[in-house]
Amino acid sequence: MSSFNAIPKVSISVEDLNRAIEEFYLPRHLVRAIRDIGHIPAHSQESHVGVGFIDIADYTYLSKFLSPKENQILLNGLYTAFQIVLERHHGFLNKIEGDSLMFHFDDIINKQLWKLNKEDRLASIARSLFYTCVEMQRVCVLFNQANDRFVDDTASEEARQALRDAFAIISTIRNKHDLSSTLFAFFQIRIRIGANLGEVTIGNFGPHGAKHWDVIGLPVINAKRMESTAPVGGLRIAEDFYKILKQIGVVKDYHERFKREAVLMNSVYKSISEEELFSYREVVIHEKKGASFRTYSIQVNPALPETMAAQVKQLLNHGQLGVKRILEFIKYYRGNRYVMDAIESLFKTIGIEIYLEELLELIHPKRIQMLRSKAIKENADLHSLTQKEYSLFEVLAFMDRYQDQVQVKLDDQKIAGFVSYQSTMKLQREAVVKRYEQQKQLMVQRTYFYEVVHPLVYMSIENSIYEFQKKEFEPLDVESLEG
């Protein structure tokens, strides 16, 4: 017998059933907006729209803690939390696809923007999109703590119940797996957010009977690319979006607000500069034939360095599983000086020895040669000198620059217009062979980096932590140390 047949039948009229179906499946925000407009827009139109994408990082790992039903309940609760934020900022939840979702802001279904001129509408959309992204990251932190502080008086009873059900799952996992002290480190939902703003086509798409209110265009595609390269727990935006935020004063206002919060939390972020808070980076996307995008990565958690150091400290008590998780954190946050300095400071305090000279030997041989010469000249210990001269963040920054070098895309060889078969063919042959030799050399360098340098760097850090665990928590089971 199917599950549908097992549901008790309730007598209901066709009209009431149709109404119930519409209320259950149709987005309420869209229905309210169409009622404000007074009709269903028949044609799509071009408009400036702010678009955001959210993706849950390591969702396969998180799913290990959940049954299929728990999985559904937890996601429903998380997406309910995001919907509360969206409605507060007058945004629209566009679509949900498994462990990711898309949302947008526009001046068509948001009645409050109709009275504004074009420039003010754009500024309002940009501001709303940015602060929604920031708030969603912060709400995700509260969600992991089963904290409903973000819920306001406008939230429906259905939304509150969805959150209560999800929080019950989190509490169950804490007790079931005996992770009360490390729940936030082992089982923590972490999201990436990417956002962009630009002119798109917005309106009804799809066949009759399956219409969907949607936005399409290059800004949407680029917003998704921002999400795919965003830091875990952070936000990445396209340069055009950043310029608008800079112009309307959001960049300055957010920087001042962020530092005030950091001061209250006694976080090292209290000294963060505007350039560090909005960190510029040219991102290369391999799936798009090495296409590069000018982007800005934004920090959203004023207490992030201290939070990550606390999580790493607790994970040290959980053997190989804890070490693997710590390595993931280092990979995620290696470009964040404040987080990496906090983790390295913890390592030094408790006695974890990171062999920076060995990392430099792999990443930057010329640099370690200079240090050796200096150590000999000053009659100093190479290990101590390296620790004095460099931080873990700086060494990993060398590795990132190394990675950028091997990812470089070769320019096409340009040949002058056709002159004659022999002369033109000669020039083209020389250009093709030259490019081949360059590509071959680059391929060797790229392979060496990804097959040798990159894995050995993290193996070195991993073994340093294992060395500490073996000393502090004997016996340590290290039957199978996989790279």
GINORQUI-V937562 format. One record per backbone hydrogen bond with DSSP energy under -0.5 kcal/mol. CO is the residue of the C=O (numbers start at 0). NH is the residue of the N-H. If there is no record, write none. Layout:
{{CO,NH} {CO,NH}}
This chain:
{{1,5} {2,6} {3,6} {12,16} {13,17} {14,18} {15,19} {16,20} {17,21} {18,22} {19,23} {20,24} {21,25} {26,30} {27,31} {28,32} {29,33} {30,34} {31,35} {32,36} {33,37} {33,38} {38,40} {44,201} {46,199} {48,50} {48,197} {49,104} {50,195} {51,102} {52,193} {53,100} {54,56} {54,191} {55,58} {56,189} {57,61} {58,62} {59,63} {60,63} {61,64} {62,65} {66,70} {67,71} {68,72} {69,73} {70,74} {71,75} {72,76} {73,77} {74,78} {75,79} {76,80} {77,81} {78,82} {79,83} {80,84} {81,85} {82,86} {83,87} {84,88} {85,90} {86,89} {91,93} {91,103} {94,101} {96,99} {98,55} {99,96} {100,53} {101,93} {101,94} {102,51} {103,91} {104,49} {108,110} {109,112} {110,113} {112,115} {116,120} {117,121} {118,122} {119,123} {120,124} {121,125} {122,126} {123,127} {124,128} {125,129} {126,130} {127,131} {128,132} {129,133} {130,134} {131,135} {132,136} {133,137} {134,138} {135,139} {136,140} {137,141} {138,142} {139,143} {140,144} {141,144} {141,146} {142,145} {145,147} {147,150} {151,154} {155,159} {156,160} {157,161} {158,162} {159,163} {160,164} {161,165} {162,166} {163,167} {164,168} {165,169} {166,170} {167,171} {168,172} {169,173} {170,174} {171,175} {172,176} {173,178} {174,177} {178,181} {178,182} {181,184} {181,185} {182,186} {185,187} {189,56} {190,232} {191,54} {192,235} {193,52} {194,237} {195,50} {197,48} {199,46} {199,201} {200,215} {201,44} {202,213} {204,211} {206,209} {211,204} {211,213} {213,202} {215,200} {216,219} {216,220} {217,221} {218,222} {219,223} {220,224} {221,225} {222,226} {223,227} {224,228} {226,229} {230,233} {233,192} {234,297} {235,194} {236,295} {237,241} {238,242} {239,243} {240,244} {241,245} {242,246} {243,247} {244,249} {244,250} {245,248} {248,252} {249,253} {250,254} {251,255} {252,256} {253,257} {254,258} {255,259} {256,260} {257,261} {258,262} {259,263} {260,264} {261,266} {262,265} {266,269} {267,270} {268,271} {272,276} {273,277} {276,278} {276,298} {277,279} {278,296} {280,282} {280,294} {282,292} {283,285} {284,287} {284,289} {284,290} {285,288} {287,290} {290,284} {292,282} {292,294} {293,238} {294,280} {295,236} {296,278} {297,234} {299,301} {300,303} {302,306} {303,307} {304,308} {305,309} {306,310} {307,311} {308,312} {309,313} {310,314} {311,315} {313,316} {314,317} {317,321} {318,322} {319,323} {320,324} {321,325} {322,326} {323,327} {324,328} {325,329} {326,330} {327,331} {328,332} {329,333} {332,335} {334,336} {335,339} {336,340} {337,341} {338,342} {339,343} {340,344} {341,345} {342,346} {343,347} {344,348} {345,349} {346,350} {346,351} {350,352} {351,353} {352,354} {353,355} {354,357} {354,358} {355,359} {356,360} {357,361} {358,362} {359,363} {363,366} {363,367} {364,368} {365,369} {366,370} {367,371} {368,372} {369,373} {370,374} {371,375} {372,376} {373,377} {374,378} {374,379} {375,378} {380,384} {381,385} {382,386} {383,387} {384,388} {385,389} {390,394} {391,395} {392,396} {393,397} {394,398} {395,399} {396,400} {397,401} {398,402} {399,403} {400,404} {401,405} {402,406} {404,407} {407,409} {412,414} {419,418} {419,423} {420,424} {421,425} {422,426} {423,427} {424,428} {425,429} {426,430} {427,431} {428,432} {429,433} {430,434} {431,435} {432,436} {433,437} {434,438} {435,439} {436,440} {437,441} {438,442} {439,443} {440,444} {441,445} {442,446} {443,447} {444,448} {445,449} {446,450} {447,451} {447,452} {448,453} {451,455} {452,456} {453,457} {454,458} {455,459} {456,460} {457,461} {458,462} {459,463} {460,464} {461,465} {462,466} {463,467} {464,468} {465,469} {466,470} {467,471} {468,472} {474,476} {475,477} {479,481}}
